[in-house]
Amino acid sequence: MSRPVPVPFQLGCCPDEPRCVLCPPPPKAPSAEVVEAFVVRYREDRAGDRPLFAAFFGGAPPPDTLIKAAGLPSSIRVRPDLLSRKQAQHLADLGVFRVELDALSFDDRCLKRAGRQYRGALVIDMLEGLRSMGFEVGIVLAPGLPGSTHESCVRDAEVAAPLVDFARLHPVLVLEGSRIRDLHMSQIYRPLELEEAVGTCRAMMDALEAADVEVIRVGVQPVPDGIGRAVAGPRHSSLRQLVESERTLSRLQDLLAGSAPGSSVAVRCAPEDETRARGPLNRNIRTLRADHALAELKIIVDSTLERGAYRLEPLHSELL
């Protein structure tokens, strides 16, 4: 079955003061007429034969009028402290099939420093309750919160893994208009460097995917997502690709273990895996050649292989 296409609507995470340190002033909420127009545009321009669903991203649940205006199955992202069980049941009656909690973390210290008014135990209770109500359940985790460490972020992923169906990893960006920008400018808060974000997200993905949790997004683009302008933090147009390249490098290191120094080898992969196998600017190829003292290493696209499958073979002269 074709993967459904989300029609996104940004409602803002913290609509009221005091906002948490991460959030700039929220965008203006769309009207019912705008929601209807977006659904029509997506159906005409983007969906093709694929089904649509409305995806509402906000702190509080979207108003009934917007859900009804979309006229589609709906997914919502909410702050854990702004959704009650009674509201969740009402949303299910309106056609909401999926709920993701913008939890950020399970670490109480990090949540307090981020200005969130709930604790990790509440998030766990809500995830369990939503699943018992029949929702598809997701979570947003934010590595790089004030007070967080690589280890605490990985623990967040490990806690979430048995409780959710899918996850998003959004390394903290310093947004214009947010209080964390002031903390950053005062040198009280240091955002993750890009390399740190890649390493932490990789470890979190490993923990989540080991439990069959689908990681549907890594990183966030400030402008397309309507969240504001980022002034600092691990900004990258393809953060997930960097993470996947690092993970693939580790797999290829194992695959090449025992290769004779000075040999010439080829790694075959599915077309979808070529970019991550090569790494940014062919960095993985250079690293593997140096680490294993190879005379030549070539990545060969093989459409007969499934995504994620890699095959090592001698590199014959005609492939050079």
BALOBA-1460 file (C-alpha; in Angstrom, 3 decimals):
// residues 320
<rec num="1" residu="m" x="0.000" y="0.000" z="0.000"/>
<rec num="2" residu="s" x="1.267" y="3.500" z="-0.831"/>
<rec num="3" residu="r" x="2.587" y="5.494" z="2.093"/>
<rec num="4" residu="p" x="0.034" y="8.159" z="3.156"/>
<rec num="5" residu="v" x="0.914" y="11.813" z="2.587"/>
<rec num="6" residu="p" x="0.684" y="14.181" z="5.586"/>
<rec num="7" residu="v" x="-0.862" y="17.617" z="5.125"/>
<rec num="8" residu="p" x="0.999" y="19.622" z="7.810"/>
<rec num="9" residu="f" x="-0.414" y="22.429" z="9.938"/>
<rec num="10" residu="q" x="1.790" y="24.263" z="12.458"/>
<rec num="11" residu="l" x="-0.107" y="25.550" z="15.488"/>
<rec num="12" residu="g" x="2.818" y="26.422" z="17.765"/>
<rec num="13" residu="c" x="4.034" y="24.452" z="20.742"/>
<rec num="14" residu="c" x="3.731" y="26.952" z="23.600"/>
<rec num="15" residu="p" x="0.818" y="29.278" z="22.782"/>
<rec num="16" residu="d" x="0.696" y="30.938" z="26.187"/>
<rec num="17" residu="e" x="3.180" y="32.548" z="28.553"/>
<rec num="18" residu="p" x="5.367" y="31.448" z="30.108"/>
<rec num="19" residu="r" x="6.746" y="29.579" z="27.089"/>
<rec num="20" residu="c" x="9.420" y="26.955" z="27.574"/>
<rec num="21" residu="v" x="12.940" y="28.127" z="26.767"/>
<rec num="22" residu="l" x="12.904" y="26.428" z="23.335"/>
<rec num="23" residu="c" x="9.849" y="28.075" z="21.782"/>
<rec num="24" residu="p" x="9.632" y="31.382" z="19.929"/>
<rec num="25" residu="p" x="6.254" y="33.136" z="19.696"/>
<rec num="26" residu="p" x="3.810" y="30.747" z="18.020"/>
<rec num="27" residu="p" x="2.681" y="31.204" z="14.411"/>
<rec num="28" residu="k" x="-0.814" y="32.400" z="13.691"/>
<rec num="29" residu="a" x="-3.172" y="29.438" z="13.669"/>
<rec num="30" residu="p" x="-4.735" y="28.687" z="10.277"/>
<rec num="31" residu="s" x="-8.445" y="29.226" z="9.716"/>
<rec num="32" residu="a" x="-10.809" y="26.443" z="8.712"/>
<rec num="33" residu="e" x="-10.801" y="27.891" z="5.186"/>
<rec num="34" residu="v" x="-6.999" y="27.690" z="5.005"/>
<rec num="35" residu="v" x="-7.070" y="24.082" z="6.199"/>
<rec num="36" residu="e" x="-9.600" y="23.184" z="3.513"/>
<rec num="37" residu="a" x="-7.509" y="24.920" z="0.832"/>
<rec num="38" residu="f" x="-4.333" y="23.122" z="1.888"/>
<rec num="39" residu="v" x="-6.044" y="19.747" z="1.694"/>
<rec num="40" residu="v" x="-7.266" y="20.540" z="-1.824"/>
<rec num="41" residu="r" x="-3.791" y="21.676" z="-2.909"/>
<rec num="42" residu="y" x="-2.077" y="18.594" z="-1.532"/>
<rec num="43" residu="r" x="-4.637" y="16.334" z="-3.161"/>
<rec num="44" residu="e" x="-4.092" y="18.006" z="-6.535"/>
<rec num="45" residu="d" x="-0.332" y="18.638" z="-6.455"/>
<rec num="46" residu="r" x="1.360" y="16.126" z="-4.161"/>
<rec num="47" residu="a" x="-0.688" y="13.090" z="-3.331"/>
<rec num="48" residu="g" x="-1.193" y="11.401" z="-6.693"/>
<rec num="49" residu="d" x="-2.855" y="8.102" z="-5.878"/>
<rec num="50" residu="r" x="-1.685" y="8.107" z="-2.267"/>
<rec num="51" residu="p" x="-4.085" y="8.707" z="0.634"/>
<rec num="52" residu="l" x="-3.855" y="11.906" z="2.701"/>
<rec num="53" residu="f" x="-4.009" y="12.558" z="6.419"/>
<rec num="54" residu="a" x="-4.002" y="15.845" z="8.322"/>
<rec num="55" residu="a" x="-1.001" y="16.361" z="10.625"/>
<rec num="56" residu="f" x="-1.492" y="19.008" z="13.309"/>
<rec num="57" residu="f" x="1.668" y="20.074" z="15.135"/>
<rec num="58" residu="g" x="1.019" y="22.060" z="18.289"/>
<rec num="59" residu="g" x="1.161" y="22.202" z="22.045"/>
<rec num="60" residu="a" x="-2.544" y="21.916" z="22.762"/>
<rec num="61" residu="p" x="-4.851" y="19.700" z="20.671"/>
<rec num="62" residu="p" x="-6.201" y="21.414" z="17.538"/>
<rec num="63" residu="p" x="-9.680" y="22.929" z="17.667"/>
<rec num="64" residu="d" x="-12.513" y="20.691" z="16.511"/>
<rec num="65" residu="t" x="-13.232" y="23.124" z="13.690"/>
<rec num="66" residu="l" x="-9.828" y="22.528" z="12.091"/>
<rec num="67" residu="i" x="-10.041" y="18.743" z="12.358"/>
<rec num="68" residu="k" x="-13.506" y="18.808" z="10.797"/>
<rec num="69" residu="a" x="-12.369" y="21.242" z="8.084"/>
<rec num="70" residu="a" x="-9.591" y="18.876" z="7.026"/>
<rec num="71" residu="g" x="-12.086" y="16.067" z="6.543"/>
<rec num="72" residu="l" x="-9.302" y="13.506" z="6.801"/>
<rec num="73" residu="p" x="-7.928" y="10.993" z="9.281"/>
<rec num="74" residu="s" x="-5.768" y="13.092" z="11.576"/>
<rec num="75" residu="s" x="-2.516" y="12.881" z="13.483"/>
<rec num="76" residu="i" x="-1.692" y="15.321" z="16.278"/>
<rec num="77" residu="r" x="1.427" y="16.307" z="18.171"/>
<rec num="78" residu="v" x="0.769" y="17.709" z="21.642"/>
<rec num="79" residu="r" x="2.581" y="18.697" z="24.796"/>
<rec num="80" residu="p" x="2.071" y="16.034" z="27.473"/>
<rec num="81" residu="d" x="0.640" y="18.500" z="29.992"/>
<rec num="82" residu="l" x="-2.003" y="19.806" z="27.578"/>
<rec num="83" residu="l" x="-3.889" y="16.587" z="26.827"/>
<rec num="84" residu="s" x="-6.306" y="14.796" z="29.147"/>
<rec num="85" residu="r" x="-7.746" y="11.315" z="28.742"/>
<rec num="86" residu="k" x="-11.185" y="12.845" z="28.139"/>
<rec num="87" residu="q" x="-9.753" y="15.042" z="25.372"/>
<rec num="88" residu="a" x="-7.967" y="12.053" z="23.849"/>
<rec num="89" residu="q" x="-11.211" y="10.098" z="23.646"/>
<rec num="90" residu="h" x="-12.944" y="13.083" z="22.060"/>
<rec num="91" residu="l" x="-10.175" y="13.338" z="19.475"/>
<rec num="92" residu="a" x="-10.521" y="9.655" z="18.657"/>
<rec num="93" residu="d" x="-14.233" y="10.232" z="18.041"/>
<rec num="94" residu="l" x="-13.282" y="13.002" z="15.572"/>
<rec num="95" residu="g" x="-11.046" y="10.672" z="13.548"/>
<rec num="96" residu="v" x="-7.643" y="11.208" z="15.169"/>
<rec num="97" residu="f" x="-5.763" y="7.938" z="14.796"/>
<rec num="98" residu="r" x="-2.288" y="8.940" z="15.919"/>
<rec num="99" residu="v" x="-0.951" y="10.953" z="18.856"/>
<rec num="100" residu="e" x="2.665" y="11.911" z="19.395"/>
<rec num="101" residu="l" x="3.842" y="13.549" z="22.575"/>
<rec num="102" residu="d" x="6.272" y="16.438" z="22.279"/>
<rec num="103" residu="a" x="7.953" y="15.108" z="25.394"/>
<rec num="104" residu="l" x="11.555" y="16.261" z="24.740"/>
<rec num="105" residu="s" x="12.967" y="14.011" z="27.470"/>
<rec num="106" residu="f" x="12.144" y="11.791" z="30.435"/>
<rec num="107" residu="d" x="14.850" y="13.427" z="32.528"/>
<rec num="108" residu="d" x="13.201" y="15.626" z="35.172"/>
<rec num="109" residu="r" x="16.249" y="17.851" z="35.518"/>
<rec num="110" residu="c" x="16.369" y="18.564" z="31.790"/>
<rec num="111" residu="l" x="12.620" y="19.192" z="31.612"/>
<rec num="112" residu="k" x="12.793" y="21.672" z="34.483"/>
<rec num="113" residu="r" x="15.700" y="23.551" z="32.927"/>
<rec num="114" residu="a" x="13.828" y="23.659" z="29.621"/>
<rec num="115" residu="g" x="10.855" y="25.282" z="31.356"/>
<rec num="116" residu="r" x="8.438" y="22.416" z="30.822"/>
<rec num="117" residu="q" x="5.816" y="22.020" z="33.572"/>
<rec num="118" residu="y" x="5.647" y="18.216" z="33.688"/>
<rec num="119" residu="r" x="7.904" y="15.365" z="34.655"/>
<rec num="120" residu="g" x="9.047" y="12.157" z="33.010"/>
<rec num="121" residu="a" x="6.657" y="9.954" z="34.959"/>
<rec num="122" residu="l" x="3.697" y="11.766" z="33.399"/>
<rec num="123" residu="v" x="5.035" y="11.089" z="29.906"/>
<rec num="124" residu="i" x="5.349" y="7.373" z="30.629"/>
<rec num="125" residu="d" x="1.800" y="7.211" z="32.028"/>
<rec num="126" residu="m" x="0.409" y="9.039" z="29.008"/>
<rec num="127" residu="l" x="2.196" y="6.868" z="26.466"/>
<rec num="128" residu="e" x="0.855" y="3.744" z="28.140"/>
<rec num="129" residu="g" x="-2.653" y="5.224" z="28.346"/>
<rec num="130" residu="l" x="-2.745" y="6.357" z="24.718"/>
<rec num="131" residu="r" x="-1.636" y="2.945" z="23.505"/>
<rec num="132" residu="s" x="-4.347" y="1.268" z="25.608"/>
<rec num="133" residu="m" x="-6.896" y="3.532" z="23.890"/>
<rec num="134" residu="g" x="-5.867" y="2.217" z="20.479"/>
<rec num="135" residu="f" x="-3.890" y="5.172" z="19.140"/>
<rec num="136" residu="e" x="-0.699" y="4.865" z="17.170"/>
<rec num="137" residu="v" x="1.710" y="6.416" z="19.644"/>
<rec num="138" residu="g" x="4.799" y="8.502" z="18.951"/>
<rec num="139" residu="i" x="7.239" y="10.724" z="20.772"/>
<rec num="140" residu="v" x="9.501" y="13.675" z="20.036"/>
<rec num="141" residu="l" x="12.860" y="13.550" z="21.817"/>
<rec num="142" residu="a" x="15.209" y="16.526" z="21.816"/>
<rec num="143" residu="p" x="18.895" y="15.738" z="22.346"/>
<rec num="144" residu="g" x="20.865" y="18.772" z="23.442"/>
<rec num="145" residu="l" x="18.490" y="20.136" z="26.085"/>
<rec num="146" residu="p" x="20.064" y="22.250" z="28.830"/>
<rec num="147" residu="g" x="21.603" y="19.857" z="31.327"/>
<rec num="148" residu="s" x="21.480" y="16.841" z="29.021"/>
<rec num="149" residu="t" x="24.394" y="14.567" z="28.154"/>
<rec num="150" residu="h" x="24.982" y="11.959" z="25.487"/>
<rec num="151" residu="e" x="24.205" y="9.292" z="28.075"/>
<rec num="152" residu="s" x="20.958" y="10.919" z="29.246"/>
<rec num="153" residu="c" x="19.752" y="11.247" z="25.654"/>
<rec num="154" residu="v" x="20.415" y="7.581" z="24.970"/>
<rec num="155" residu="r" x="18.546" y="6.710" z="28.178"/>
<rec num="156" residu="d" x="15.578" y="8.713" z="26.863"/>
<rec num="157" residu="a" x="15.546" y="6.542" z="23.736"/>
<rec num="158" residu="e" x="15.818" y="3.372" z="25.809"/>
<rec num="159" residu="v" x="12.888" y="4.414" z="28.019"/>
<rec num="160" residu="a" x="10.749" y="5.344" z="25.007"/>
<rec num="161" residu="a" x="11.534" y="2.213" z="22.985"/>
<rec num="162" residu="p" x="9.003" y="-0.193" z="24.556"/>
<rec num="163" residu="l" x="6.288" y="2.483" z="24.777"/>
<rec num="164" residu="v" x="5.992" y="3.945" z="21.261"/>
<rec num="165" residu="d" x="5.422" y="2.956" z="17.658"/>
<rec num="166" residu="f" x="7.468" y="5.768" z="16.129"/>
<rec num="167" residu="a" x="9.774" y="8.597" z="17.159"/>
<rec num="168" residu="r" x="11.231" y="11.870" z="15.943"/>
<rec num="169" residu="l" x="14.656" y="13.064" z="17.034"/>
<rec num="170" residu="h" x="14.914" y="16.856" z="17.023"/>
<rec num="171" residu="p" x="18.308" y="18.080" z="18.255"/>
<rec num="172" residu="v" x="17.782" y="21.427" z="19.956"/>
<rec num="173" residu="l" x="18.098" y="24.470" z="17.705"/>
<rec num="174" residu="v" x="18.504" y="27.972" z="19.119"/>
<rec num="175" residu="l" x="15.588" y="29.857" z="17.584"/>
<rec num="176" residu="e" x="15.245" y="33.593" z="17.186"/>
<rec num="177" residu="g" x="12.796" y="34.911" z="19.767"/>
<rec num="178" residu="s" x="13.259" y="32.028" z="22.204"/>
<rec num="179" residu="r" x="14.621" y="32.300" z="25.725"/>
<rec num="180" residu="i" x="17.287" y="29.737" z="24.946"/>
<rec num="181" residu="r" x="18.769" y="32.267" z="22.537"/>
<rec num="182" residu="d" x="19.367" y="34.582" z="25.496"/>
<rec num="183" residu="l" x="20.971" y="31.720" z="27.419"/>
<rec num="184" residu="h" x="23.166" y="30.982" z="24.420"/>
<rec num="185" residu="m" x="24.188" y="34.614" z="23.961"/>
<rec num="186" residu="s" x="25.039" y="34.793" z="27.673"/>
<rec num="187" residu="q" x="27.164" y="31.638" z="27.292"/>
<rec num="188" residu="i" x="24.993" y="29.829" z="29.823"/>
<rec num="189" residu="y" x="23.871" y="27.288" z="27.230"/>
<rec num="190" residu="r" x="25.990" y="25.633" z="24.559"/>
<rec num="191" residu="p" x="24.091" y="23.850" z="21.784"/>
<rec num="192" residu="l" x="25.358" y="20.591" z="20.350"/>
<rec num="193" residu="e" x="27.929" y="20.779" z="17.609"/>
<rec num="194" residu="l" x="26.883" y="19.035" z="14.404"/>
<rec num="195" residu="e" x="29.262" y="16.121" z="15.000"/>
<rec num="196" residu="e" x="27.936" y="15.687" z="18.548"/>
<rec num="197" residu="a" x="24.346" y="15.684" z="17.299"/>
<rec num="198" residu="v" x="25.174" y="13.038" z="14.700"/>
<rec num="199" residu="g" x="26.798" y="10.768" z="17.286"/>
<rec num="200" residu="t" x="23.990" y="11.130" z="19.814"/>
<rec num="201" residu="c" x="21.200" y="10.678" z="17.270"/>
<rec num="202" residu="r" x="22.950" y="7.606" z="15.940"/>
<rec num="203" residu="a" x="23.053" y="6.007" z="19.389"/>
<rec num="204" residu="m" x="19.409" y="6.930" z="20.002"/>
<rec num="205" residu="m" x="18.361" y="5.441" z="16.660"/>
<rec num="206" residu="d" x="20.198" y="2.239" z="17.488"/>
<rec num="207" residu="a" x="18.287" y="1.951" z="20.777"/>
<rec num="208" residu="l" x="14.914" y="2.698" z="19.199"/>
<rec num="209" residu="e" x="15.254" y="0.545" z="16.103"/>
<rec num="210" residu="a" x="16.464" y="-2.409" z="18.178"/>
<rec num="211" residu="a" x="12.923" y="-2.384" z="19.619"/>
<rec num="212" residu="d" x="11.324" y="-2.042" z="16.144"/>
<rec num="213" residu="v" x="10.445" y="1.616" z="16.696"/>
<rec num="214" residu="e" x="10.340" y="3.538" z="13.410"/>
<rec num="215" residu="v" x="12.378" y="6.732" z="13.546"/>
<rec num="216" residu="i" x="10.412" y="8.852" z="11.102"/>
<rec num="217" residu="r" x="12.555" y="11.970" z="11.289"/>
<rec num="218" residu="v" x="15.971" y="13.123" z="12.451"/>
<rec num="219" residu="g" x="16.530" y="16.861" z="12.624"/>
<rec num="220" residu="v" x="14.188" y="19.687" z="11.807"/>
<rec num="221" residu="q" x="14.304" y="22.378" z="9.151"/>
<rec num="222" residu="p" x="13.329" y="25.720" z="10.708"/>
<rec num="223" residu="v" x="11.797" y="27.441" z="7.680"/>
<rec num="224" residu="p" x="9.816" y="24.590" z="6.013"/>
<rec num="225" residu="d" x="8.474" y="23.467" z="9.382"/>
<rec num="226" residu="g" x="7.366" y="26.958" z="10.274"/>
<rec num="227" residu="i" x="9.116" y="26.969" z="13.647"/>
<rec num="228" residu="g" x="11.176" y="30.124" z="13.145"/>
<rec num="229" residu="r" x="14.760" y="31.066" z="12.284"/>
<rec num="230" residu="a" x="17.618" y="29.115" z="13.838"/>
<rec num="231" residu="v" x="20.608" y="31.198" z="14.942"/>
<rec num="232" residu="a" x="22.698" y="28.360" z="16.400"/>
<rec num="233" residu="g" x="22.701" y="24.627" z="16.919"/>
<rec num="234" residu="p" x="23.240" y="21.561" z="14.707"/>
<rec num="235" residu="r" x="21.656" y="22.930" z="11.535"/>
<rec num="236" residu="h" x="21.976" y="20.723" z="8.469"/>
<rec num="237" residu="s" x="19.756" y="20.121" z="5.471"/>
<rec num="238" residu="s" x="20.270" y="16.333" z="5.667"/>
<rec num="239" residu="l" x="21.052" y="15.494" z="9.268"/>
<rec num="240" residu="r" x="19.553" y="12.038" z="8.946"/>
<rec num="241" residu="q" x="21.770" y="11.301" z="5.968"/>
<rec num="242" residu="l" x="24.818" y="12.139" z="8.077"/>
<rec num="243" residu="v" x="23.597" y="9.805" z="10.809"/>
<rec num="244" residu="e" x="22.872" y="7.009" z="8.353"/>
<rec num="245" residu="s" x="26.291" y="7.454" z="6.754"/>
<rec num="246" residu="e" x="27.932" y="6.981" z="10.150"/>
<rec num="247" residu="r" x="25.878" y="3.873" z="10.828"/>
<rec num="248" residu="t" x="26.682" y="2.487" z="7.386"/>
<rec num="249" residu="l" x="30.380" y="3.166" z="7.919"/>
<rec num="250" residu="s" x="30.331" y="0.948" z="10.990"/>
<rec num="251" residu="r" x="28.627" y="-1.841" z="9.042"/>
<rec num="252" residu="l" x="31.162" y="-1.604" z="6.241"/>
<rec num="253" residu="q" x="34.044" y="-1.606" z="8.725"/>
<rec num="254" residu="d" x="32.784" y="-4.973" z="9.975"/>
<rec num="255" residu="l" x="32.242" y="-6.216" z="6.420"/>
<rec num="256" residu="l" x="35.806" y="-5.344" z="5.434"/>
<rec num="257" residu="a" x="37.424" y="-6.787" z="8.534"/>
<rec num="258" residu="g" x="40.031" y="-9.315" z="7.421"/>
<rec num="259" residu="s" x="40.529" y="-7.812" z="3.965"/>
<rec num="260" residu="a" x="44.131" y="-8.227" z="2.857"/>
<rec num="261" residu="p" x="46.174" y="-4.994" z="2.825"/>
<rec num="262" residu="g" x="46.684" y="-3.763" z="-0.714"/>
<rec num="263" residu="s" x="43.626" y="-5.567" z="-2.083"/>
<rec num="264" residu="s" x="41.010" y="-4.058" z="-4.367"/>
<rec num="265" residu="v" x="37.413" y="-4.696" z="-3.379"/>
<rec num="266" residu="a" x="33.882" y="-3.699" z="-4.330"/>
<rec num="267" residu="v" x="30.888" y="-3.203" z="-2.068"/>
<rec num="268" residu="r" x="27.543" y="-3.763" z="-3.741"/>
<rec num="269" residu="c" x="24.479" y="-1.998" z="-2.363"/>
<rec num="270" residu="a" x="20.908" y="-1.097" z="-3.259"/>
<rec num="271" residu="p" x="20.454" y="2.168" z="-5.181"/>
<rec num="272" residu="e" x="18.861" y="3.771" z="-2.105"/>
<rec num="273" residu="d" x="21.990" y="3.046" z="-0.047"/>
<rec num="274" residu="e" x="24.623" y="4.468" z="-2.382"/>
<rec num="275" residu="t" x="24.792" y="7.934" z="-0.819"/>
<rec num="276" residu="r" x="25.069" y="6.683" z="2.746"/>
<rec num="277" residu="a" x="27.633" y="4.051" z="1.733"/>
<rec num="278" residu="r" x="29.858" y="6.680" z="0.140"/>
<rec num="279" residu="g" x="29.384" y="9.153" z="2.967"/>
<rec num="280" residu="p" x="29.488" y="12.944" z="2.615"/>
<rec num="281" residu="l" x="31.900" y="13.831" z="-0.215"/>
<rec num="282" residu="n" x="32.961" y="10.144" z="-0.378"/>
<rec num="283" residu="r" x="34.334" y="10.340" z="3.150"/>
<rec num="284" residu="n" x="33.386" y="6.744" z="4.002"/>
<rec num="285" residu="i" x="35.333" y="5.453" z="1.013"/>
<rec num="286" residu="r" x="38.454" y="7.356" z="2.051"/>
<rec num="287" residu="t" x="38.107" y="6.222" z="5.647"/>
<rec num="288" residu="l" x="37.654" y="2.564" z="4.748"/>
<rec num="289" residu="r" x="40.581" y="2.584" z="2.314"/>
<rec num="290" residu="a" x="42.843" y="4.105" z="4.940"/>
<rec num="291" residu="d" x="41.695" y="1.909" z="7.835"/>
<rec num="292" residu="h" x="42.065" y="-1.332" z="5.859"/>
<rec num="293" residu="a" x="45.034" y="-0.298" z="3.697"/>
<rec num="294" residu="l" x="43.098" y="-1.035" z="0.510"/>
<rec num="295" residu="a" x="44.480" y="-0.293" z="-2.932"/>
<rec num="296" residu="e" x="40.984" y="0.421" z="-4.244"/>
<rec num="297" residu="l" x="37.426" y="0.427" z="-2.966"/>
<rec num="298" residu="k" x="34.442" y="0.893" z="-5.246"/>
<rec num="299" residu="i" x="30.760" y="1.235" z="-4.410"/>
<rec num="300" residu="i" x="28.611" y="-0.544" z="-7.009"/>
<rec num="301" residu="v" x="24.863" y="-0.031" z="-7.208"/>
<rec num="302" residu="d" x="23.005" y="-3.323" z="-7.512"/>
<rec num="303" residu="s" x="19.244" y="-3.116" z="-7.999"/>
<rec num="304" residu="t" x="18.857" y="-6.793" z="-7.081"/>
<rec num="305" residu="l" x="19.826" y="-6.075" z="-3.467"/>
<rec num="306" residu="e" x="17.332" y="-5.032" z="-0.829"/>
<rec num="307" residu="r" x="17.847" y="-1.783" z="1.017"/>
<rec num="308" residu="g" x="20.292" y="-2.276" z="3.875"/>
<rec num="309" residu="a" x="22.022" y="-5.263" z="2.289"/>
<rec num="310" residu="y" x="25.738" y="-4.972" z="1.414"/>
<rec num="311" residu="r" x="27.881" y="-7.522" z="-0.415"/>
<rec num="312" residu="l" x="31.668" y="-7.597" z="-0.575"/>
<rec num="313" residu="e" x="33.509" y="-9.031" z="-3.557"/>
<rec num="314" residu="p" x="36.934" y="-8.722" z="-5.253"/>
<rec num="315" residu="l" x="37.194" y="-5.728" z="-7.530"/>
<rec num="316" residu="h" x="37.956" y="-7.033" z="-11.005"/>
<rec num="317" residu="s" x="39.959" y="-4.960" z="-13.436"/>
<rec num="318" residu="e" x="36.981" y="-4.285" z="-15.701"/>
<rec num="319" residu="l" x="35.215" y="-2.479" z="-12.821"/>
<rec num="320" residu="l" x="38.094" y="-0.083" z="-12.166"/>
